[in-house]
Amino acid sequence: MRLCRFEDEKQPRAAFYFDDHIVPVEAAVRVYQERTHKKLPILGGDDLLEYLPPQGKGFRDAKEIASWLADNPGAADGVQKDLSSIRLLTPIPRPPKLLLLAGNYVSHIEEGGGVAVTRQKTFPYVFMKPIATTLNHPDASIPIPSSSPNYIDWEVELGVVIGKRARGVTETDALRHVAGYTVVNDISDRKFRPNPMRQLRESDSFFDWLHGKWHDGFCPVGPCIRSADSLPDPQQLRLTLKVNGDLKQNSSTAEQVFFVAAVVAFISSFVTLEPGDIISTGTPGGTGAAKNTFLKVGDRMDAAIEGIGVLRNQMVAG
């Protein structure tokens, strides 16, 4: 089951997501009841966590309707909407936390000149992005910052949406706290250098890197969330990213140094994970920095993850 948020008459609403169209949840309920004569509670609202495992109150009903829609193609023709006719919204509008991993694929570590180590000898590097200003929508424009326009890069990543509070969970239990999975594009300014006349300090390079993640609109998420129950193994997913149709990244989540369960367990060992938190699990090799090729105004990106969807965005002048 895949779910998304979209704008309808300037109001956010929830919908079942398909590759070329959506079916609004409330309309799907009506059609389902008319066709099956089976009564269900009226599902409503745009909070996707309400329709997702492990503790969404409408999860079972939403799953039943999604399965019926899949088994009865054309049943919702009268209420479905083409993707080209709607505005998709980011699936979780205000996640409590937006956590991202650095260096979680060997290919990305090595293309940056680093040396990969085994997970037994290291730990996940986790950083955060400002939620209110970096979080961005599917199909939305991403402004190239005028303060630092020349080294903007792409990073397709698997996003993990937490559905149940997790504190000190084990790897064995970690995935039971996941609501679903989405696509994240961790846009990065590779050579952000505030105050070029500055006096160098020991930690400048780290904070330059970190602050280069923080520009406005630099974290588009979407186009939907795939429910965790329908994707029991998140470690067998192909990730790709294209710029203007040219394939730049092509990998699999099987190549992660730290698998999703290990990441959730690690973070929960010192931070309480809450429903709606998003964890972006790092990017594979193929970034622009490796070939000194960066994004410019007008460039279009297609960040795709198998079985989830394609997150499309375009660069514009800031």
N, C-alpha and C positions, 0 to 999 in steps of 0.2 A: 504494500500500500504506500502510495506517495501522496503527500499533502502539501499544499502551498497556501500563501496568502496573496490576495489581489485587491485592487482598488475598484470599488463599484459605487458610482455616484458619490465619490469622495469619501467613502467609508471602507475600512478594511474588512474583508470577508475571507472565510476559509473555503478551500475547494479541493477536490480530488484532482491530482495532477496526472496528465498523460503527455506523451511526447509532443503532440501538436495541438492539444486543447485541454481545457479544464472543465470540471463539472462542479458548480458551487454546491457546498455541502447541504444547505437548506433545500435547494432545488432537487438534489439527489434523493433526499429523504422523501419528498413529496412524490417523486416519480416511483420510487421503490414501493411506497405504500399503495399507490394507485394500481401498480402492476401486480403486486404480490398479495394485496389485501392483508398485509401483516403490519400491525401497529408497532411503531418504535417511538421512543421519546424524541421530540423534535430537537435535533442537534443544531446549535447556533453559536455565534460568536467566532472570533478569529484567533483564539488562543489554541494553537495546534497541539499544545501539550495535553489538552483535554481529550484529544482523539488518538493519542499515542500511548504505547506502553511505557513504563510498567504500571502506571497508576492513573492514567487518564480515565475519567468517569465515562466518557463516551467511546472508549477504545473498541469495545466489543461490537457496538452498533456500527461504528465507522468501518471496522474491518469487514463486517457482514455486507454492508452496502458496497464497499470497494470491490469485494469479491463478486457480488452480483453484477456490478457494472462491467467487470472484466469478462464475465461469462455471458453477458447479453449485449454484445456490441450493437450500437445504434439505439439502445433503449432510452438514452438520454439526449438524443439528437436535438430535441426541441429546447433543451435548456443548457446544453454545453456551449462553451465560448472558445473560439479559436485563440491561440496564444497571441497571434498578431493583432488581435482586437482589444487586448486588455493590458493593464499595467501590473506586472508582478511586484510584490513587495518582499522584503527580506523575511524569511520564515519566522524568526524570533525577533520581534522588534526591539526589545530591551533585555538582552541576556544579562543576568546578574554579573557574569564574568565572561570575558573574551580572552581565552588563553591560547597561546600558540607555541609550537615547538620549533626550535632551531636545530639544524644538523641531525635530522632523523632518517636520512637516506644516505647510504654510502656514496652513491654517485654524485650527490650534491656536495657532500663534504670534500670529495676528491677533486671535483671541478673547481672548487674554490681554493685549492692548494693545501687542504688539510689532510690529515691522516686518520682514517677511520679506525675505531677501536670496537671491541666487542661489548655488548651490553653489560657483561659481567664486570667490566672494568670502568664503567662510567655511569652516568645517570642522565635522564632527559633534561635538556636545557629548555626552560619554560619562560616566556615573556608575555606581556599583555599589550593590548591596544586600547586606546580610549574609545569607549563604546559609543558615546553620543555623537562623535564627529567622524570616526573612521568607518563605522558600519554603513554599508551601502547596499542598494537593491540590485536585483537582476535587471539587465538591460539598461541600467543607469549609466550616466556619464561619470568618468573619473577625472577630476581636474589635475593637470600637471602643474605642480606648484611653481609659481614664478620665482620664488626664492631659491629654487634648486631644480631646474627643469631638465637636466641633460642625462641623468643616469637612473631613470625609472624602469623598474624590472617587474616581471611577472612571477607568480609561484602558485601553481595549482596544488590544492591540498584537500585531503579528506577531513571534513568537519564532523565532530561527534557531539550530539546534543544530549545532555544529561536529562533524565526524566525522573530520577528519584535521588533524594539526598544521599550522599556518599561520604563517609568519614572513616578512614582506616580500613577500607575494603581490600580484600585479597584479589589477586589476578583471577582466581577461579570464579569469584563472585562479581567481578567488576562489570561485565557486560550486562548483568541483570539490572544495572542502574542506568542503562542507556535507553533513551527514547527513540533515537534514530540517527540518520546520517545525512549530511548535506555536502555541498561543494563550497570551498572557500578559495578565493584568490588573494593571497597575502602580498599585495602590491608593496614594493620596497624601493626606497631611494638609496641606491648603493653608495653614493659619495656625498651624502649630506655633510656639509662643513660650515656650520654657523660660525660667524666671525672669523674670516680667513686670516686676519691679522692677530689672532689670539696667541697667547703664550701657552704652549703645549703642556698638558698635565698627563699624568700616568694613565688615567681612565678615559681619555678623550676618544680613542678609537671605539671603545665599547659604546659610549653614549652617542657618538655619531651614528653608529649602526642602529641603535635602539630608536633614536629620535627620527631616523629615516623611515621607520615603520609607521609613524604617527600622523602623516599628512591627512588632510580631510578626504574622506571617501576612499581611503586606501584598504578597505576590507569588504568588498562585495561578497555576499553570501546568498546561496540559493541554487537553483530556482525553486527547490522544494526540499522536503524532508522525506526520506524513505524510512518507514518504520523498522525498528530493530528486529521485530519478530519475522519480518520478510527478508532479512539479510543477516542470517545467523553467523556468517563468517566474513568479517570486514577485511580480512587479510588476503583476499583473492580478487581485488578490484583493479581494473585498468584505469590509469589516469592519463589524460592527454591535455595539452594546451596548444592552441593554434593562434598565431598572430597574422591577421589578414589572410587566413586560409593556409598558412605555412606551418607545418607541424614543428613545434619547438621542444615539447616535453612528451615523453611516451614511456610510461613505467607501470609498475604495479605496487599496490600496498603490501604485497608479499615481501618487498625489498626494504620495508621499514626496519630500522635498528630496534626500536621499541614498538611492539605491537600495541593496538588500541587498549587491550586489557591491561597491559603493563603500564601504559601512560595514565589511565584512570586510577589504577591502584597507587602509583607513585604520587600523583598530585593529591589524592585523597589522604595520603599519609601525613600531610601537613597543612592542607587547605580543605575546608568543607566544600564539597561540590554540591550545588543546588540545582533544582529543576530549571531548565532553560539555559544553564551554562553551556557555552560552546568551546570545545577544545579542537583546535586546528593542528593536525598531526604531522606537519612538516612537508617539505616539497622534495621531489626527486631532481636529478640532474637535468640539464637542458635550459637553465635560466639564461637570461640575456647577458649577465655579467661574465659568464664563461667565454663568450665570444665577442665581448665588447659591443653588443648590439642592444639598444635600449628603445623604449617606447617613445613615440612622438605623437603629436596632435593628429587625430584621425585614425589612429591604429585601433583595430577591433580585435578583441580577444575572445576565444571560445575555450573555456575551461570545463572539461568534461570528466565525469567519473561514471564508469560502467554501472548500469542499473539504477543510477540516481538521476542524472540529467546533465544539461549543458548550461553553464553560467556564462552569459554573454555581457560584455561591457566595452565601452568605447572611450578612448582618451580624448580629452578636450583641453583647451587652454584654460589655465587657472586664473 
